[in-house]
Amino acid sequence: MTAVRVYHTMMTAQVFPAVCSASERADRVNVQQDGASAHTGKDMLRRLNEFGATMSPQIIVQQQPSNSTDLDICAFSCFRALTVSMRKLCRQGTDQLAEDVMKAFELYPCE
């Protein structure tokens, strides 16, 4: 079995179902992956997104720089939560922004 096929099978048969199970109340979940050849070969991003669109919640796979971790879902969701929190506050200035980011980070659940 090729690395591309192993990766696709792992994502669709194991990772996606686990993500859906852990995210039942979400409308969609973003998953990041790096640019390794198994992650990008044979139109992998399109194929994973087509499969992810059939899941509940919908899974959207995004390409990250090749030096990032393969599937760092926790970090990605943390940064997404921080982004959403910061948009709601509409603060001005870097000092206020840094203070707000630290507060949001402290409130983010560790589980």
Short mmCIF file of the C-alpha atoms (twelve columns), coordinates in Angstrom:
data_MODEL
# 
_entry.id   MODEL 
# 
loop_
_atom_site.group_PDB 
_atom_site.id 
_atom_site.type_symbol 
_atom_site.label_atom_id 
_atom_site.label_alt_id 
_atom_site.label_comp_id 
_atom_site.label_asym_id 
_atom_site.label_seq_id 
_atom_site.Cartn_x 
_atom_site.Cartn_y 
_atom_site.Cartn_z 
_atom_site.pdbx_PDB_model_num 
ATOM 1   C CA . MET A 1   0.000   0.000  0.000  1 
ATOM 2   C CA . THR A 2   1.418   3.426  -0.939 1 
ATOM 3   C CA . ALA A 3   1.944   6.204  1.603  1 
ATOM 4   C CA . VAL A 4   -0.789  8.237  -0.116 1 
ATOM 5   C CA . ARG A 5   -3.305  5.408  0.208  1 
ATOM 6   C CA . VAL A 6   -2.304  4.714  3.835  1 
ATOM 7   C CA . TYR A 7   -2.727  8.405  4.692  1 
ATOM 8   C CA . HIS A 8   -6.107  8.672  2.969  1 
ATOM 9   C CA . THR A 9   -7.367  5.527  4.693  1 
ATOM 10  C CA . MET A 10  -6.107  6.677  8.090  1 
ATOM 11  C CA . MET A 11  -7.755  10.086 7.717  1 
ATOM 12  C CA . THR A 12  -11.122 8.860  6.424  1 
ATOM 13  C CA . ALA A 13  -11.446 5.708  8.537  1 
ATOM 14  C CA . GLN A 14  -9.859  6.805  11.812 1 
ATOM 15  C CA . VAL A 15  -9.117  10.515 12.173 1 
ATOM 16  C CA . PHE A 16  -12.293 11.993 10.676 1 
ATOM 17  C CA . PRO A 17  -14.657 9.740  12.685 1 
ATOM 18  C CA . ALA A 18  -12.724 10.517 15.895 1 
ATOM 19  C CA . VAL A 19  -12.863 14.258 15.176 1 
ATOM 20  C CA . CYS A 20  -16.614 14.078 14.528 1 
ATOM 21  C CA . SER A 21  -17.175 12.102 17.703 1 
ATOM 22  C CA . ALA A 22  -15.265 14.673 19.754 1 
ATOM 23  C CA . SER A 23  -16.956 17.647 18.047 1 
ATOM 24  C CA . GLU A 24  -20.623 16.682 17.971 1 
ATOM 25  C CA . ARG A 25  -21.908 20.196 18.693 1 
ATOM 26  C CA . ALA A 26  -19.787 21.941 16.060 1 
ATOM 27  C CA . ASP A 27  -21.056 22.873 12.602 1 
ATOM 28  C CA . ARG A 28  -17.629 22.345 11.082 1 
ATOM 29  C CA . VAL A 29  -14.108 21.430 12.120 1 
ATOM 30  C CA . ASN A 30  -10.890 22.638 10.508 1 
ATOM 31  C CA . VAL A 31  -8.021  20.162 10.310 1 
ATOM 32  C CA . GLN A 32  -4.545  21.256 9.314  1 
ATOM 33  C CA . GLN A 33  -1.915  19.180 7.584  1 
ATOM 34  C CA . ASP A 34  1.590   19.921 6.375  1 
ATOM 35  C CA . GLY A 35  2.886   19.703 2.828  1 
ATOM 36  C CA . ALA A 36  4.386   16.205 3.042  1 
ATOM 37  C CA . SER A 37  4.108   14.333 -0.243 1 
ATOM 38  C CA . ALA A 38  1.621   11.796 1.178  1 
ATOM 39  C CA . HIS A 39  -0.594  14.718 2.256  1 
ATOM 40  C CA . THR A 40  -0.540  16.461 -1.106 1 
ATOM 41  C CA . GLY A 41  -0.092  13.642 -3.634 1 
ATOM 42  C CA . LYS A 42  -2.816  12.472 -6.008 1 
ATOM 43  C CA . ASP A 43  -5.017  15.510 -5.289 1 
ATOM 44  C CA . MET A 44  -5.240  14.558 -1.594 1 
ATOM 45  C CA . LEU A 45  -6.508  17.895 -0.264 1 
ATOM 46  C CA . ARG A 46  -9.470  17.898 -2.667 1 
ATOM 47  C CA . ARG A 47  -10.256 14.235 -1.936 1 
ATOM 48  C CA . LEU A 48  -10.149 14.745 1.833  1 
ATOM 49  C CA . ASN A 49  -12.332 17.851 1.607  1 
ATOM 50  C CA . GLU A 50  -14.870 16.016 -0.546 1 
ATOM 51  C CA . PHE A 51  -15.020 13.232 2.046  1 
ATOM 52  C CA . GLY A 52  -15.040 15.738 4.925  1 
ATOM 53  C CA . ALA A 53  -18.048 17.517 3.389  1 
ATOM 54  C CA . THR A 54  -20.079 14.338 3.934  1 
ATOM 55  C CA . MET A 55  -19.259 14.197 7.649  1 
ATOM 56  C CA . SER A 56  -21.229 15.704 10.522 1 
ATOM 57  C CA . PRO A 57  -19.822 18.098 11.520 1 
ATOM 58  C CA . GLN A 58  -18.277 19.004 8.194  1 
ATOM 59  C CA . ILE A 59  -14.491 18.620 8.178  1 
ATOM 60  C CA . ILE A 60  -12.388 21.104 6.252  1 
ATOM 61  C CA . VAL A 61  -8.747  20.185 5.656  1 
ATOM 62  C CA . GLN A 62  -6.328  23.068 5.239  1 
ATOM 63  C CA . GLN A 63  -2.729  22.985 4.051  1 
ATOM 64  C CA . GLN A 64  -0.155  24.393 6.474  1 
ATOM 65  C CA . PRO A 65  3.532   25.187 5.932  1 
ATOM 66  C CA . SER A 66  5.712   22.081 5.630  1 
ATOM 67  C CA . ASN A 67  7.439   22.762 8.966  1 
ATOM 68  C CA . SER A 68  4.210   22.607 10.965 1 
ATOM 69  C CA . THR A 69  3.043   19.470 12.736 1 
ATOM 70  C CA . ASP A 70  0.965   16.988 10.732 1 
ATOM 71  C CA . LEU A 71  -2.328  17.084 12.608 1 
ATOM 72  C CA . ASP A 72  -2.133  19.587 15.420 1 
ATOM 73  C CA . ILE A 73  -5.885  19.877 15.945 1 
ATOM 74  C CA . CYS A 74  -5.581  21.178 19.507 1 
ATOM 75  C CA . ALA A 75  -3.277  24.058 18.608 1 
ATOM 76  C CA . PHE A 76  -5.325  24.901 15.525 1 
ATOM 77  C CA . SER A 77  -8.599  25.036 17.485 1 
ATOM 78  C CA . CYS A 78  -6.933  27.101 20.211 1 
ATOM 79  C CA . PHE A 79  -5.709  29.693 17.699 1 
ATOM 80  C CA . ARG A 80  -9.120  29.685 15.996 1 
ATOM 81  C CA . ALA A 81  -10.843 30.307 19.348 1 
ATOM 82  C CA . LEU A 82  -8.431  33.149 20.080 1 
ATOM 83  C CA . THR A 83  -9.077  34.692 16.664 1 
ATOM 84  C CA . VAL A 84  -12.840 34.596 17.181 1 
ATOM 85  C CA . SER A 85  -12.505 36.065 20.692 1 
ATOM 86  C CA . MET A 86  -10.322 38.909 19.443 1 
ATOM 87  C CA . ARG A 87  -12.703 39.787 16.610 1 
ATOM 88  C CA . LYS A 88  -15.596 40.101 19.080 1 
ATOM 89  C CA . LEU A 89  -13.669 42.569 21.249 1 
ATOM 90  C CA . CYS A 90  -12.550 44.915 18.418 1 
ATOM 91  C CA . ARG A 91  -9.768  46.322 20.594 1 
ATOM 92  C CA . GLN A 92  -7.293  48.984 19.545 1 
ATOM 93  C CA . GLY A 93  -3.555  48.825 20.156 1 
ATOM 94  C CA . THR A 94  -1.116  45.995 20.671 1 
ATOM 95  C CA . ASP A 95  -1.062  46.257 24.478 1 
ATOM 96  C CA . GLN A 96  -4.833  45.741 24.716 1 
ATOM 97  C CA . LEU A 97  -4.646  42.949 22.142 1 
ATOM 98  C CA . ALA A 98  -1.879  41.126 24.047 1 
ATOM 99  C CA . GLU A 99  -3.844  41.466 27.287 1 
ATOM 100 C CA . ASP A 100 -6.992  40.096 25.622 1 
ATOM 101 C CA . VAL A 101 -5.096  37.181 24.044 1 
ATOM 102 C CA . MET A 102 -3.675  36.194 27.434 1 
ATOM 103 C CA . LYS A 103 -7.136  36.342 29.048 1 
ATOM 104 C CA . ALA A 104 -8.672  34.246 26.255 1 
ATOM 105 C CA . PHE A 105 -5.814  31.741 26.472 1 
ATOM 106 C CA . GLU A 106 -6.291  31.359 30.229 1 
ATOM 107 C CA . LEU A 107 -10.020 30.736 29.733 1 
ATOM 108 C CA . TYR A 108 -9.499  28.146 26.967 1 
ATOM 109 C CA . PRO A 109 -10.341 24.651 28.302 1 
ATOM 110 C CA . CYS A 110 -7.325  22.360 28.660 1 
ATOM 111 C CA . GLU A 111 -9.212  19.101 28.132 1 
# 
